[in-house]
């Protein structure tokens, strides 16, 4: 019993530590990189683009900025978003079942 609790505690603390590290790296450590140049521009069809590479010659409304390198969303946010999406999906399935039962009676 004690070994199971110790292993569970290590897994929980390890997961929490990884999520905290991931959050730290993706939100603060890599956020401000002045070596990166970002461009925003509009193509011939009117679509707006955001890139870190030079826009084509026919681009209009070109804006050039220094700073912020794109960093992937922290894992904690991805888990939260997936959990909310799963909750909404389950809730919609359960409400459909209730509606079917009401229609039968």
N, C-alpha and C positions, 0 to 999 in steps of 0.2 A: 504494500500500500504506500509506504513512504517513498519507495523508488519511483513509483508512478507519479506521485505528486512532485517529486524533484524533477523528473523528466518533463512533466507538463509545465512546471515553472520555468525551466530553462528554455523550453520552446516559446513560451509566451514572452519572456524577457528578450530572447534573441530576435523574435519577430518585431517586437516594439522597438528594439534598438536599430534593426535594419530600416524600419519605416522612418524613424527619426533621422537616421543618417541620410536616407534617400531624400527626405524633405529638405534637410540642410543643404545638401549638394545641389539640388535642383532649384532651390529658391534663393539662396544667398551666395554661395561660392562661385557659381558660374553666371550670375545674373548680369554683371557689368563687365563687358569685354570690349574695350575701346579699339581693339584691332579689327573688329568686325564692322563692315559697312552694310547697312540695310537699304534696300531700294523699294520704293512703292511706285507703281506706274500703271497706266491704262493702255490696253492693247487696242487694235483697230476696231474690234467688235464692241468695245466699251467695258470689257471686264477688267476689274481692278486686281492687280497682282502684288504680292509682297515676297521678295526674294533677297538672298544675300549674294546673288550674282548679278553681273551687269545686265541691264535690260536691253532688248533688241533696239535697233536704230529707229524703227517706226513707232516706238512707244511715245506716248504723250503724258503730260502731267508727272514727269519723273521727279521724285523726291529722294534725296540721299541723306542718310543719317548715320551717325556713329553710335555704337553701343550695343546693348542687349543682344546677345547671341540666343537663338532659339534653344530652349531647353525643354525636354519632354515633361509632361505633367507628372508630378510626384505620385508614387504608387498609392499613397493613402487616399488621394483624391480619386484616382481610378477605382479603387475598391469601393469608396463611398458611392460613386456614380453607378457602378455595377449593382451594388446593393439596392439602391433606389430603383433602378430599372427593373430588377428582379422582383422587388416588392410590388411595383405597379403592375407587372405582368401577372403575378400570382393573384393580386387583387382583382384584376379584370377577369381572369379565369374563374375565380370563385363567384363573382357577381353574375357571370353568364350561367353558371350552374344553378344559382338561386333563381334566376329568371326562368330557366327551363323547368324547375320544380314548380314554380308558381303557375306556369302555363298548363301543366299537367293537371293541377287541382282545380 
